[in-house]
Amino acid sequence: MYSKLWLNYEAKENGAIVISEGFDTSKPVYINAVKELLNAGILSESTIRIVKACDESLGEEGYILSNENGDYIIKANTEKAVIYGSFRLINLLRCGEKLSVSKKEIPANPLRMLNHWDNMDGSIERGYSGSSFFFENNDVVINRRTEEYARFVASVGYNGIVINNVNVKQAACDLINDRFIDKVKALSELFDSYGVKLYLSLNYAAPIEDPAVASADPLDEKVIAWWEEKMKYIYSKIPGFAGFLVKADSEGRPGPFTYGRNQAEGANMLARAIKPYGGVIIWRCFVYNCRQDWRDLKTDRARAAYDYFHNLDGLFEENVVLQIKNGPMDFQVREPVTPLFGGMEKTNQMIEFQIAQEYTGQQRHICYLIPWFKEVLSFETYAKNAIGNGTTVKDIVSGRTYKRPMAGMCAVTNTGNDYNWTGHDLAAANLYGFGRLCFDPELSAEDIAKEWIALTFGSNEKVVNNILKMLMMSWPAYEKYNAPLGIGWMVAPHEHYGPDPDGYEYSMWGTYHKANHETIGLERNSTGTGYAGLYNEPWASCYEKVETTPDELMLFFHKMPYTHVLKSGKTIIQHIYDTHFEGAEDVEVMNSLWQELKGLVPEDSFERVNGRLEHQLYHSKEWRDVINSYFYRKTLIPDEKGRELY
């Protein structure tokens, strides 16, 4: 057995009546929607009418929910929208909503996806919740757990899922071949029955393994023909297959750069091959082997994605979507929004977040990420030549700004085969919350958290209030005891867990802080790497100058003396000391809030969270003492409050 996350109602026969008006009731997705309605105890004495809306404004995935004379009404244009509306109706009623007025909900983002980094041996790259439930012993797994997972992701509005690691190797290369294609088809049909499309990560260099081709040059006719034949084969087996996520030219893997080609040429070759079948190529904008010598102060990993893609704007096929990380580095707890958002007008774009807590506590620490994601999505890019309304990140990635046909949001997911799915019981708030945010980015982080708490732990006022406080203070707390002022990366190499101030300081990956006894930070203005100038105005001028750079990004953009006085009125060194002590104290508060819930939440969940909090309390103090001691030893500047440094 395993935890049911927020869908904790048990399936049972009841007296609910479902009346269908105008839908194909034989479609699996419709059958599953009705099954959910009948199994939800909260609707046990209700009549639910599912009505064909014929309303263009709803599109394919929107719905209207209402209560008319005691009957619950779900109006939608498609069977797919019915399952989203059914889950939403159930969850609203479980949260106490009376539906006294009709509720019209249309997803803001066309693509709302989860990326799994699961390997076929069962391991998960950057996974912190056990092993894969898709793969085991180099085989594909399809069982009750995979069906439950399809329910979970559909219940909050996700409509796409990539099941395998972006670094495709060994047995995973055969997911598109005879060896596994029938099982991939079965998975595709399972997820499709819940309104979720299946994608695979693709090995761009696959034709190299064929002796008759032995190349992955995107302009080679043999390579082009190989992929055309491969796409024909895949779609003959899986007509409903959605498409591929591709990571190329990164971490030593071959790609277009290997052959002197650009990223558009590589993506377009695959896009043309898959286009006849309605398939999509999602092309990941990673660092593309931006390695450097730590002595070099001009080459800058932060520039890589912009430099490689900005000048290719308008050259990508219409069925290519660029998947762009939220920041220019790698999911650090604080970094600026990438300038690619607002820097491309003619290319489909989607934003990539990470709800797997690779750099934010690895699901051993509580770190509710939705407030952070909200900040990123609300960032004003000042994009030029907008066609539609708005130029914030959320406007751009929804496709509204430039009327792009394919756009959206995705996240590297945080699930595994642990009993509670996410390693830490409270980490499920990120899985739930990101789905809700994809569907409606206007929702507040607080409201999303309250929904999740009520659905998972019930509506007891103390339970809701205490867990809400814990979640909302968790990301700021983690940032406080982590690396300061946007510098990032003071973490143990490889594992990415635990404090190691110089862990990446001499690395080829260019994640430097350049701390000496007088100064810290990397100059990224016009006298440094020039990264600040990649932004639209007024951000370029803002980040160019120390006086206008926000405190929280000061050391990302500038090399500063420890005695520099921030806008907060504190020197940099005192800010470091204060925040690291405060962060550990915040964890003590979170621990106290949880202790007050003993007997009010399920005992097994209480004990699991309690164990994680004990670890987080110890580990936050380790971060505090290591980072503070590092800077004290560098500077010999004491803490003005006289607290113990080592």
C-alpha positions as CSV (number, residue, x, y, z in Angstrom):
1,M,0.0,0.0,0.0
2,Y,1.0,3.6,-0.4
3,S,-0.2,7.1,0.5
4,K,-3.0,8.5,-1.7
5,L,-1.6,12.1,-1.5
6,W,-4.5,14.6,-1.8
7,L,-6.9,12.1,-3.5
8,N,-7.5,10.3,-0.3
9,Y,-11.2,9.4,-0.9
10,E,-11.7,5.6,-1.1
11,A,-13.5,4.2,-4.2
12,K,-17.0,2.9,-3.2
13,E,-20.4,2.5,-4.7
14,N,-22.9,5.2,-3.8
15,G,-26.2,6.7,-4.8
16,A,-24.8,9.4,-7.1
17,I,-26.4,9.7,-10.5
18,V,-24.5,10.9,-13.6
19,I,-26.4,12.1,-16.6
20,S,-24.5,12.7,-19.9
21,E,-25.7,15.1,-22.5
22,G,-23.9,15.1,-25.8
23,F,-20.7,13.2,-25.0
24,D,-19.1,10.0,-26.3
25,T,-19.6,7.9,-23.1
26,S,-17.4,5.1,-24.5
27,K,-14.2,7.1,-24.5
28,P,-11.8,5.9,-21.7
29,V,-11.2,9.5,-20.5
30,Y,-15.0,10.1,-20.1
31,I,-15.4,6.7,-18.3
32,N,-12.7,7.6,-15.8
33,A,-14.3,11.0,-15.2
34,V,-17.6,9.4,-14.4
35,K,-15.9,6.8,-12.2
36,E,-14.3,9.5,-10.1
37,L,-17.6,11.3,-9.6
38,L,-19.3,8.0,-8.6
39,N,-16.5,7.1,-6.2
40,A,-16.3,10.5,-4.4
41,G,-18.3,10.0,-1.2
42,I,-19.0,13.8,-1.1
43,L,-21.3,13.3,-4.2
44,S,-23.0,10.1,-2.8
45,E,-26.5,11.5,-2.9
46,S,-26.1,13.9,-5.8
47,T,-27.2,14.2,-9.4
48,I,-24.4,15.3,-11.7
49,R,-25.2,16.4,-15.2
50,I,-22.4,16.6,-17.8
51,V,-23.4,18.9,-20.6
52,K,-21.8,19.5,-24.0
53,A,-21.1,23.3,-23.9
54,C,-20.4,24.2,-27.5
55,D,-18.7,27.3,-26.1
56,E,-15.6,28.4,-28.1
57,S,-14.3,30.4,-25.2
58,L,-13.7,27.2,-23.2
59,G,-11.4,25.7,-25.8
60,E,-10.5,22.0,-25.5
61,E,-9.7,22.0,-21.8
62,G,-11.9,24.6,-20.1
63,Y,-15.1,23.9,-18.1
64,I,-17.9,25.6,-16.2
65,L,-19.1,24.2,-12.8
66,S,-22.4,25.2,-11.3
67,N,-25.1,24.1,-8.9
68,E,-28.6,24.3,-10.3
69,N,-31.5,23.4,-8.1
70,G,-29.3,20.9,-6.2
71,D,-27.9,19.3,-9.3
72,Y,-24.1,19.7,-10.0
73,I,-23.5,20.7,-13.6
74,I,-20.2,20.2,-15.6
75,K,-20.2,22.0,-18.9
76,A,-17.3,21.4,-21.3
77,N,-16.6,21.0,-25.0
78,T,-14.6,17.8,-24.9
79,E,-14.3,14.6,-22.9
80,K,-10.8,15.6,-21.9
81,A,-12.1,18.8,-20.3
82,V,-14.8,16.7,-18.4
83,I,-12.2,14.9,-16.4
84,Y,-10.5,18.1,-15.4
85,G,-13.8,19.5,-14.4
86,S,-14.8,16.4,-12.5
87,F,-11.7,16.4,-10.4
88,R,-12.1,20.1,-9.8
89,L,-15.7,19.7,-8.7
90,I,-14.8,17.0,-6.2
91,N,-11.9,19.0,-4.8
92,L,-13.9,22.2,-4.4
93,L,-16.7,20.3,-2.5
94,R,-14.1,18.6,-0.3
95,C,-12.7,22.1,0.5
96,G,-16.2,23.3,1.5
97,E,-17.1,25.3,-1.7
98,K,-20.9,25.6,-2.1
99,L,-20.8,26.6,-5.8
100,S,-23.4,29.2,-5.1
101,V,-22.2,30.9,-8.3
102,S,-21.0,29.2,-11.5
103,K,-17.2,28.8,-11.8
104,K,-15.6,29.1,-15.3
105,E,-12.0,27.9,-15.5
106,I,-9.8,27.8,-18.6
107,P,-6.2,26.7,-18.4
108,A,-3.8,29.6,-18.9
109,N,-1.0,27.4,-20.4
110,P,-1.4,25.1,-23.4
111,L,1.3,22.8,-22.1
112,R,1.3,21.9,-18.4
113,M,4.0,19.2,-18.0
114,L,6.0,17.1,-15.6
115,N,9.5,15.9,-16.6
116,H,10.7,12.7,-15.0
117,W,14.4,12.0,-14.8
118,D,13.9,8.3,-14.3
119,N,16.4,5.7,-15.6
120,M,15.4,2.3,-16.8
121,D,17.5,0.6,-14.1
122,G,15.0,2.1,-11.6
123,S,17.3,4.9,-10.4
124,I,16.2,8.6,-10.7
125,E,18.7,11.3,-11.5
126,R,18.3,13.9,-8.8
127,G,15.5,11.8,-7.3
128,Y,14.8,12.0,-3.5
129,S,11.7,9.8,-3.2
130,G,12.9,6.3,-3.7
131,S,13.2,4.6,-7.1
132,S,11.2,4.9,-10.3
133,F,7.7,3.5,-10.6
134,F,8.0,3.6,-14.4
135,F,11.1,1.5,-14.7
136,E,12.7,-1.4,-12.9
137,N,15.5,-3.8,-13.9
138,N,15.7,-2.2,-17.4
139,D,12.0,-2.9,-18.1
140,V,8.8,-0.8,-18.2
141,V,6.4,-1.1,-15.3
142,I,2.7,-0.7,-15.6
143,N,0.6,-1.4,-12.5
144,R,-1.9,0.1,-10.1
145,R,0.6,2.7,-8.9
146,T,1.1,4.1,-12.4
147,E,-2.7,4.4,-12.7
148,E,-2.9,6.2,-9.4
149,Y,-0.2,8.6,-10.6
150,A,-2.2,9.3,-13.8
151,R,-5.1,10.2,-11.5
152,F,-2.9,12.5,-9.4
153,V,-1.5,14.5,-12.2
154,A,-4.9,14.8,-14.0
155,S,-6.6,15.9,-10.8
156,V,-4.7,19.2,-10.7
157,G,-4.7,19.9,-14.4
158,Y,-1.4,18.6,-15.8
159,N,-1.8,17.5,-19.5
160,G,1.6,16.1,-20.4
161,I,4.3,13.9,-18.9
162,V,7.8,12.9,-19.9
163,I,8.6,9.6,-18.3
164,N,12.4,9.1,-18.8
165,N,15.6,11.0,-18.1
166,V,16.7,13.7,-20.5
167,N,20.1,12.0,-20.5
168,V,19.0,9.0,-22.6
169,K,21.3,6.1,-22.5
170,Q,21.5,2.3,-22.5
171,A,18.1,0.5,-22.3
172,A,16.2,3.8,-22.6
173,C,17.4,4.1,-26.2
174,D,15.1,1.2,-26.9
175,L,11.9,2.9,-25.7
176,I,11.3,3.8,-29.4
177,N,12.2,0.4,-30.7
178,D,10.5,-3.0,-30.8
179,R,11.8,-4.0,-27.4
180,F,9.6,-1.6,-25.5
181,I,7.2,0.0,-28.0
182,D,4.2,-2.0,-26.9
183,K,4.7,-1.1,-23.3
184,V,5.1,2.5,-24.1
185,K,1.9,2.3,-26.1
186,A,0.1,0.8,-23.0
187,L,1.5,3.7,-20.9
188,S,0.4,6.2,-23.5
189,E,-3.1,4.8,-23.5
190,L,-3.3,4.8,-19.7
191,F,-2.3,8.4,-19.4
192,D,-4.5,9.4,-22.3
193,S,-7.4,7.9,-20.4
194,Y,-6.9,10.6,-17.8
195,G,-6.4,13.4,-20.3
196,V,-2.6,13.4,-20.1
197,K,-0.3,13.1,-23.1
198,L,2.8,10.9,-23.0
199,Y,6.2,12.2,-24.2
200,L,9.6,10.6,-24.2
201,S,13.1,12.0,-23.9
202,L,15.0,11.3,-27.0
203,N,18.6,10.3,-27.7
204,Y,19.5,12.8,-30.4
205,A,22.5,10.8,-31.3
206,A,20.6,7.6,-31.9
207,P,21.5,7.3,-35.7
208,I,25.2,7.0,-34.8
209,E,24.5,3.5,-33.5
210,D,23.2,2.4,-37.0
211,P,26.3,1.4,-39.0
212,A,24.5,2.4,-42.2
213,V,24.3,6.0,-40.9
214,A,27.0,6.4,-38.2
215,S,26.2,10.1,-37.9
216,A,23.8,12.6,-36.2
217,D,24.5,15.5,-38.5
218,P,21.1,17.2,-38.9
219,L,21.9,18.1,-42.5
220,D,23.0,14.6,-43.6
221,E,20.4,13.0,-45.9
222,K,20.9,9.6,-44.3
223,V,20.2,11.0,-40.8
224,I,17.1,12.8,-42.0
225,A,15.8,9.6,-43.7
226,W,16.6,7.6,-40.6
227,W,14.5,9.8,-38.4
228,E,11.7,10.0,-40.9
229,E,11.5,6.2,-40.9
230,K,11.7,6.1,-37.1
231,M,8.8,8.6,-36.6
232,K,6.7,6.6,-39.1
233,Y,7.3,3.5,-37.1
234,I,6.5,5.1,-33.7
235,Y,3.3,6.6,-34.9
236,S,2.2,3.4,-36.6
237,K,2.4,1.8,-33.1
238,I,1.2,4.8,-31.0
239,P,-1.0,7.1,-33.0
240,G,-1.7,9.3,-29.9
241,F,1.9,9.8,-29.0
242,A,2.7,13.5,-28.2
243,G,6.3,13.9,-29.0
244,F,9.8,14.2,-27.7
245,L,11.9,16.2,-25.2
246,V,15.5,16.6,-26.4
247,K,18.7,17.5,-24.6
248,A,21.7,17.7,-27.0
249,D,25.2,19.1,-27.0
250,S,25.3,19.0,-23.2
251,E,27.4,17.2,-20.6
252,G,29.5,15.5,-23.3
253,R,26.5,14.3,-25.4
254,P,26.6,14.7,-29.2
255,G,24.4,17.2,-30.8
256,P,24.3,19.7,-33.7
257,F,27.4,21.5,-32.4
258,T,29.3,18.3,-32.9
259,Y,28.8,18.8,-36.7
260,G,29.2,22.5,-36.8
261,R,25.5,23.1,-36.9
262,N,23.3,25.3,-34.8
263,Q,20.5,24.3,-32.4
264,A,17.7,25.3,-34.8
265,E,19.1,23.0,-37.5
266,G,19.1,20.1,-35.0
267,A,15.6,20.8,-33.7
268,N,14.1,21.4,-37.1
269,M,15.4,18.2,-38.5
270,L,13.4,16.2,-35.9
271,A,10.4,18.6,-36.1
272,R,10.0,18.0,-39.8
273,A,10.2,14.3,-39.3
274,I,7.5,14.3,-36.7
275,K,5.3,17.0,-38.1
276,P,3.1,14.7,-40.4
277,Y,1.8,13.0,-37.3
278,G,1.1,16.1,-35.2
279,G,4.0,15.5,-33.0
280,V,6.0,18.1,-31.0
281,I,9.7,18.6,-30.4
282,I,10.5,20.2,-27.1
283,W,14.2,21.4,-27.2
284,R,15.9,21.9,-23.9
285,C,18.0,25.1,-23.6
286,F,20.6,23.8,-21.2
287,V,24.2,25.0,-20.8
288,Y,25.5,23.3,-23.9
289,N,28.9,22.4,-22.6
290,C,29.8,26.0,-21.4
291,R,32.9,24.9,-19.7
292,Q,35.5,27.4,-18.6
293,D,38.8,28.0,-16.9
294,W,38.3,29.4,-13.4
295,R,41.0,31.9,-14.1
296,D,38.9,33.4,-17.0
297,L,36.8,36.3,-15.8
298,K,35.0,37.0,-19.1
299,T,33.4,33.6,-20.1
300,D,30.2,33.2,-18.2
301,R,28.0,30.2,-18.0
302,A,25.0,32.5,-17.2
303,R,25.2,33.8,-20.8
304,A,25.2,30.4,-22.5
305,A,21.6,29.8,-23.2
306,Y,21.0,33.4,-24.4
307,D,24.1,33.4,-26.6
308,Y,23.2,30.1,-28.2
309,F,19.5,30.8,-28.8
310,H,18.8,34.5,-29.0
311,N,20.0,35.0,-32.5
312,L,18.1,31.9,-33.7
313,D,14.7,33.6,-33.0
314,G,12.3,32.9,-35.8
315,L,14.3,30.0,-37.3
316,F,12.6,27.2,-35.5
317,E,9.7,25.1,-37.0
318,E,6.3,25.8,-35.6
319,N,6.2,22.4,-33.8
320,V,9.4,23.2,-31.9
321,V,9.1,24.5,-28.3
322,L,12.2,25.8,-26.5
323,Q,12.2,24.6,-22.9
324,I,14.0,27.3,-20.9
325,K,15.1,27.2,-17.3
326,N,13.7,29.8,-15.0
327,G,17.1,31.2,-14.4
328,P,20.4,31.4,-16.3
329,M,22.2,28.9,-14.1
330,D,20.7,25.7,-12.5
331,F,17.7,26.0,-10.2
332,Q,19.6,27.9,-7.5
333,V,17.5,29.1,-4.5
334,R,18.0,32.6,-5.8
335,E,19.1,33.7,-9.2
336,P,17.7,36.2,-11.7
337,V,15.1,35.4,-14.3
338,T,16.8,34.4,-17.6
339,P,16.8,37.2,-20.2
340,L,15.7,34.7,-22.9
341,F,12.2,35.5,-21.7
342,G,11.6,38.8,-23.3
343,G,14.5,38.3,-25.7
344,M,12.7,36.1,-28.3
345,E,9.5,37.1,-30.2
346,K,9.1,34.5,-32.9
347,T,9.7,31.2,-31.1
348,N,7.5,28.9,-29.0
349,Q,8.8,28.9,-25.4
350,M,8.0,27.2,-22.2
351,I,9.5,27.6,-18.8
352,E,11.2,24.8,-16.9
353,F,11.2,24.8,-13.1
354,Q,12.4,22.1,-10.7
355,I,10.1,20.8,-8.0
356,A,12.6,18.0,-7.3
357,Q,14.5,19.8,-4.6
358,E,18.0,19.3,-6.0
359,Y,19.4,22.5,-4.6
360,T,16.7,23.3,-2.1
361,G,17.0,20.5,0.5
362,Q,16.4,17.4,-1.5
363,Q,13.0,16.7,0.1
364,R,14.8,16.3,3.5
365,H,14.1,20.0,4.1
366,I,10.7,21.6,3.8
367,C,10.9,24.1,1.0
368,Y,7.5,25.2,-0.5
369,L,8.5,26.4,-3.9
370,I,5.3,28.0,-5.2
371,P,6.0,31.5,-3.8
372,W,9.4,31.5,-5.6
373,F,7.7,30.3,-8.9
374,K,5.1,33.1,-8.5
375,E,7.9,35.7,-8.3
376,V,9.5,34.4,-11.5
377,L,6.2,34.3,-13.4
378,S,5.4,37.8,-12.3
379,F,8.7,39.2,-13.5
380,E,8.2,42.0,-16.0
381,T,10.4,41.4,-19.0
382,Y,9.7,44.6,-20.9
383,A,9.6,42.5,-24.0
384,K,9.3,44.5,-27.2
385,N,6.8,44.3,-30.1
386,A,4.1,42.4,-28.0
387,I,1.1,41.5,-30.0
388,G,-1.1,40.4,-27.1
389,N,-1.6,41.7,-23.6
390,G,1.2,41.6,-21.0
391,T,4.9,41.0,-21.1
392,T,5.5,39.3,-17.8
393,V,7.1,35.8,-17.9
394,K,3.7,34.2,-17.3
395,D,2.3,36.1,-20.3
396,I,5.2,35.0,-22.5
397,V,5.2,31.3,-21.6
398,S,1.4,31.1,-21.9
399,G,1.8,32.2,-25.5
400,R,-0.3,35.4,-25.0
401,T,2.4,38.0,-25.6
402,Y,3.3,36.9,-29.1
403,K,0.3,34.7,-29.9
404,R,2.4,31.6,-30.0
405,P,0.5,28.4,-30.7
406,M,2.5,26.2,-28.3
407,A,3.8,27.4,-25.0
408,G,3.5,26.6,-21.3
409,M,5.1,25.4,-18.1
410,C,6.9,22.3,-17.0
411,A,8.8,21.1,-13.9
412,V,11.3,18.3,-13.1
413,T,9.1,16.3,-10.8
414,N,9.7,15.1,-7.3
415,T,8.1,11.7,-7.2
416,G,9.3,8.1,-6.6
417,N,8.1,4.8,-5.2
418,D,8.4,5.9,-1.6
419,Y,5.3,5.2,0.4
420,N,4.4,8.9,0.4
421,W,5.5,9.4,-3.2
422,T,7.6,12.6,-2.5
423,G,10.0,11.5,0.2
424,H,8.8,14.2,2.6
425,D,5.0,14.3,3.2
426,L,5.0,18.1,2.9
427,A,6.9,18.0,-0.4
428,A,3.6,16.9,-2.1
429,A,2.5,20.5,-1.8
430,N,5.0,21.3,-4.6
431,L,3.6,18.6,-6.9
432,Y,0.1,19.7,-6.3
433,G,0.9,23.4,-6.3
434,F,2.8,23.4,-9.5
435,G,-0.1,21.7,-11.3
436,R,-2.6,24.3,-10.0
437,L,-0.2,27.1,-10.9
438,C,0.2,25.8,-14.5
439,F,-3.6,25.9,-14.8
440,D,-4.1,29.3,-13.2
441,P,-0.9,31.4,-12.5
442,E,-3.1,34.0,-10.9
443,L,-3.7,31.8,-7.8
444,S,-1.9,32.9,-4.7
445,A,0.7,30.6,-3.1
446,E,-1.3,30.8,0.1
447,D,-4.6,29.7,-1.5
448,I,-2.9,26.8,-3.3
449,A,-1.3,25.7,0.0
450,K,-4.6,25.9,1.8
451,E,-6.3,23.8,-0.8
452,W,-3.6,21.1,-0.6
453,I,-3.6,21.1,3.2
454,A,-7.4,20.7,3.4
455,L,-7.4,17.9,0.8
456,T,-4.5,16.1,2.4
457,F,-5.0,16.7,6.2
458,G,-8.5,17.9,6.5
459,S,-9.9,21.3,7.5
460,N,-9.1,21.5,11.2
461,E,-8.3,25.2,11.7
462,K,-5.1,24.6,13.7
463,V,-3.8,22.0,11.2
464,V,-4.4,24.4,8.3
465,N,-2.9,27.4,10.0
466,N,0.2,25.7,11.3
467,I,1.1,23.9,8.1
468,L,0.4,27.0,6.1
469,K,2.8,29.0,8.3
470,M,5.4,26.3,7.9
471,L,5.1,26.1,4.1
472,M,5.1,29.9,3.6
473,M,8.2,30.5,5.8
474,S,10.1,27.5,4.4
475,W,11.6,28.9,1.1
476,P,12.7,32.2,2.8
477,A,14.2,30.2,5.6
478,Y,16.1,27.9,3.2
479,E,17.5,31.0,1.3
480,K,18.6,32.5,4.6
481,Y,20.8,29.6,5.7
482,N,22.0,28.8,2.1
483,A,24.3,30.8,-0.1
484,P,23.8,34.6,0.4
485,L,22.7,37.4,-1.9
486,G,22.3,35.4,-5.1
487,I,25.8,34.0,-5.1
488,G,24.6,30.3,-5.2
489,W,26.5,27.1,-5.5
490,M,28.1,26.9,-2.0
491,V,27.1,23.2,-2.0
492,A,28.9,19.9,-2.1
493,P,29.8,18.9,-5.7
494,H,28.0,15.9,-7.3
495,E,25.6,15.3,-4.5
496,H,24.5,19.0,-4.4
497,Y,23.7,18.6,-0.7
498,G,25.2,20.2,2.3
499,P,27.4,23.3,2.7
500,D,30.8,23.4,0.8
501,P,31.7,27.1,0.2
502,D,34.5,26.3,-2.3
503,G,33.0,23.1,-3.7
504,Y,32.6,24.5,-7.2
505,E,35.1,27.4,-6.9
506,Y,37.7,25.8,-9.2
507,S,35.2,23.8,-11.3
508,M,35.0,23.9,-15.1
509,W,31.3,24.7,-14.8
510,G,31.8,28.4,-14.0
511,T,29.8,28.7,-10.8
512,Y,32.1,31.0,-9.0
513,H,31.9,33.4,-6.1
514,K,35.5,34.6,-6.2
515,A,35.6,35.3,-2.4
516,N,38.9,36.7,-0.9
517,H,39.5,38.5,2.3
518,E,38.1,41.8,1.0
519,T,35.5,41.1,-1.6
520,I,33.0,38.5,-3.0
521,G,31.0,38.2,-6.1
522,L,31.3,38.0,-9.9
523,E,31.2,41.2,-12.0
524,R,28.5,40.7,-14.6
525,N,28.0,44.3,-15.8
526,S,29.7,45.9,-18.8
527,T,33.1,45.9,-17.1
528,G,32.8,42.1,-16.4
529,T,31.0,39.4,-18.5
530,G,28.4,41.7,-19.9
531,Y,25.6,39.5,-18.8
532,A,23.5,42.4,-17.3
533,G,23.3,44.0,-20.7
534,L,21.4,41.0,-22.1
535,Y,18.2,42.2,-20.4
536,N,15.7,44.7,-21.8
537,E,15.6,48.1,-20.3
538,P,15.2,49.2,-17.6
539,W,16.6,45.9,-16.2
540,A,19.9,46.2,-18.1
541,S,20.6,49.6,-16.5
542,C,19.3,48.4,-13.1
543,Y,21.6,45.4,-13.0
544,E,24.5,47.4,-14.4
545,K,24.9,49.6,-11.3
546,V,25.4,48.6,-7.7
547,E,23.1,51.4,-6.6
548,T,20.1,49.9,-8.4
549,T,20.7,46.2,-8.2
550,P,18.3,44.5,-5.7
551,D,20.1,43.3,-2.5
552,E,19.0,39.7,-3.1
553,L,21.0,39.6,-6.4
554,M,23.9,41.8,-5.4
555,L,26.6,39.2,-5.5
556,F,25.3,37.5,-8.6
557,F,25.9,40.8,-10.5
558,H,28.7,42.5,-8.7
559,K,32.0,41.9,-6.9
560,M,31.6,43.8,-3.6
561,P,33.5,44.5,-0.4
562,Y,32.2,42.8,2.7
563,T,31.8,46.3,4.2
564,H,29.4,47.5,1.5
565,V,26.1,48.7,3.1
566,L,23.1,47.1,1.5
567,K,19.7,48.9,1.1
568,S,18.7,47.1,4.2
569,G,21.2,49.2,6.2
570,K,23.4,46.2,6.9
571,T,26.9,45.5,5.6
572,I,27.2,42.4,3.4
573,I,29.1,40.5,6.1
574,Q,26.5,41.3,8.8
575,H,23.8,40.3,6.5
576,I,25.5,36.9,6.0
577,Y,25.8,36.4,9.8
578,D,22.3,37.6,10.6
579,T,20.5,35.6,7.9
580,H,22.2,32.4,8.7
581,F,21.3,32.6,12.3
582,E,17.8,33.6,11.4
583,G,17.4,30.7,9.0
584,A,18.2,28.1,11.6
585,E,15.9,29.8,14.1
586,D,13.1,29.7,11.5
587,V,13.5,25.9,11.3
588,E,13.1,25.8,15.1
589,V,9.8,27.7,14.7
590,M,8.6,25.2,12.0
591,N,9.5,22.3,14.2
592,S,7.4,23.8,17.1
593,L,4.5,24.4,14.8
594,W,4.5,20.8,13.8
595,Q,4.8,19.5,17.3
596,E,1.5,21.2,18.1
597,L,-0.2,19.0,15.5
598,K,0.5,15.7,17.3
599,G,-2.8,13.8,17.4
600,L,-4.4,16.2,14.8
601,V,-2.8,14.6,11.8
602,P,-2.3,10.9,11.0
603,E,0.3,9.4,13.3
604,D,2.4,7.9,10.6
605,S,2.6,11.2,8.7
606,F,3.4,13.1,11.9
607,E,6.3,10.8,12.6
608,R,7.7,10.9,9.1
609,V,7.6,14.7,9.0
610,N,9.0,14.9,12.6
611,G,12.0,12.8,11.5
612,R,12.7,15.1,8.5
613,L,12.3,18.2,10.7
614,E,14.9,16.9,13.2
615,H,17.3,16.4,10.3
616,Q,16.5,19.9,8.9
617,L,17.1,21.5,12.2
618,Y,20.5,19.8,12.5
619,H,21.4,20.6,8.9
620,S,20.3,24.2,9.0
621,K,22.7,24.7,11.9
622,E,25.4,23.0,9.9
623,W,24.8,25.4,7.0
624,R,24.8,28.3,9.5
625,D,28.1,27.4,11.2
626,V,30.0,26.4,8.0
627,I,29.0,29.5,6.0
628,N,29.5,31.9,8.9
629,S,32.8,30.4,9.9
630,Y,34.0,30.5,6.3
631,F,33.4,34.2,6.0
632,Y,34.7,35.0,9.4
633,R,37.9,33.2,8.6
634,K,38.1,35.1,5.3
635,T,37.5,38.5,6.7
636,L,38.3,38.4,10.4
637,I,35.3,40.7,10.8
638,P,33.4,39.7,14.0
639,D,29.6,39.4,14.3
640,E,28.5,42.7,15.8
641,K,25.9,40.8,17.9
642,G,28.7,38.7,19.5
643,R,27.3,35.3,18.5
644,E,29.6,32.3,18.4
645,L,31.7,31.9,15.2
646,Y,34.2,29.2,14.6
